[in-house]
Amino acid sequence: MRMLPWLLVFVTAQSAADLSPVSRAFQVQAVVINGCVFGTSASSAVSDLGTIDFGTATDLSSGRDAVSTAGNGSVTLTCTPGMSVSVALGSGLHGASTSARYLKRVNGAELLAYQLYQDTQRTTVWGTGAQALTINNFPPSTQTYTVYARMLNRSGFPVAGEYRDTVVVELSY
């Protein structure tokens, strides 16, 4: 019977000293802000949208139409779903404004007038400010926007050569 008091003292001492478990909590947080990239994801963003090609011509008396494709002038975007985005196309290197865009002959000064549009009928000029494409509620998936181009008609034959322009695409959100 002498063992019993020692056992009670040991159990009582053990219970008073052991206050575990003690716990606390912490939070985990992230803030997502609106954003866009050219391409299908941030890891595959593209820096060059390609070339809209009017092809080869000798006579431009009736003009020429061209349509962008993925990798050749189309604007492919991935943005935060639900955000508003404005997609503006600048006037190009040789244009004074988006209403007067020009291709310039690579080895010369000659110009060929052209225009960029948002629609297949080529009635809505795609430019800056009020002429920019506005997307009010960006969808949850990657979107590709086609650029419709028209080389404007001119009388007579232009000087032979390669003509180019560079248009900057600007995203605002």
GIJO-V309690 format. One line per field, one symbol per residue. burial: + if it has 24 or more other ideal C-beta (glycine too) atoms within 12 Angstrom, else -. A space follows every 10 residues. Layout:
BEGIN
burial=???
END
This chain:
BEGIN
burial=---------- ---------- ---------- -----++++- -----+--+- -+++--+--+ ---+++++-- --+++++++- --+-++++++ ++-++--+-- ++++------ ++++++++-- -+--++++-- +++-+--+-- -+++++++++ ++-----+-- --+++-+++- +--
END
